[in-house]
Amino acid sequence: MTGADRNAADTTKQPEGLAEARRTFEHAGLPLPPVPERFASALRKTAEWCFSTREIEPMRMYMFDRCLYDALAEQSQDYLAFCHAGHGVNSYALNYHLIDGPLVLVVQAPYGGVYMTDEDTRKAIEQLQRCGALIDAVERAKARGLSAHPGRLCVFESTLRGLFAWGWLKQSLADEDQATSWIEQHRVGNADLLGNSLSSHQLPTAAAVAWLDEQTFREPPHHRR
């Protein structure tokens, strides 16, 4: 079962939170964001257009940067959250968070503003599809020993804010300054606000898949005592 198709097609057999999320997104002409099976029963509607396995503010997800600092500077508990949030007439985004074992995935894409186009919608859907492919790649890597390696694969991608970064985080960072430094060191290319200077395979959600599929993870790194 793939990351994008982890939910049964028959919504009558799904937990209510998951079924409501599917109805909400399908009504808007969007696919349901990837929901790994182990999070399905805990998914709840926590606000309008917001579904999560824990309490989280949609506008906090929309503001994006704060969530990255939290993920890098804290050993966050695993959770899944996705929402549509924003402000004004055109500043809105689809936001998707997944912290699941060795994976920290935080992405957003413009969607739903007055002046947004079909092309914006297409790109938002493609980003969710890349998230599903990345979830699958992590599962494949786990079978090759990924979980034995200390640390987490952090993948951050916002086509709303022009932030594209990914890399392996060996341990949680001490504070926001270190988190900011880590992000700057792991940025991808010199993309503009829409990532237009990046090819599709350079986007963090795609590049991380290619990296994972190249790794053997046969043995964890050795640590000095």
Secondary structure, DSSP 8 states (H G I E B T S, - for coil): --GGG-S-S-GGGS-HHHHHHHHHHHHTT-------GGGGGG-EEEETTEEESS---HHHHHH-HHHHHHHHHS----EEEEEEEEETTTEEEEEEEEEETTEEEEEEEE-S-TT--HHHHHHHHHHHHHHHHHHHHHHHHHTTTGGGSSSEEEEEEETTTTEEEEEEESS--SSHHHHHHHHHHTB-TT--TT-TTS-GGGSHHHHHHHHHHH----S------
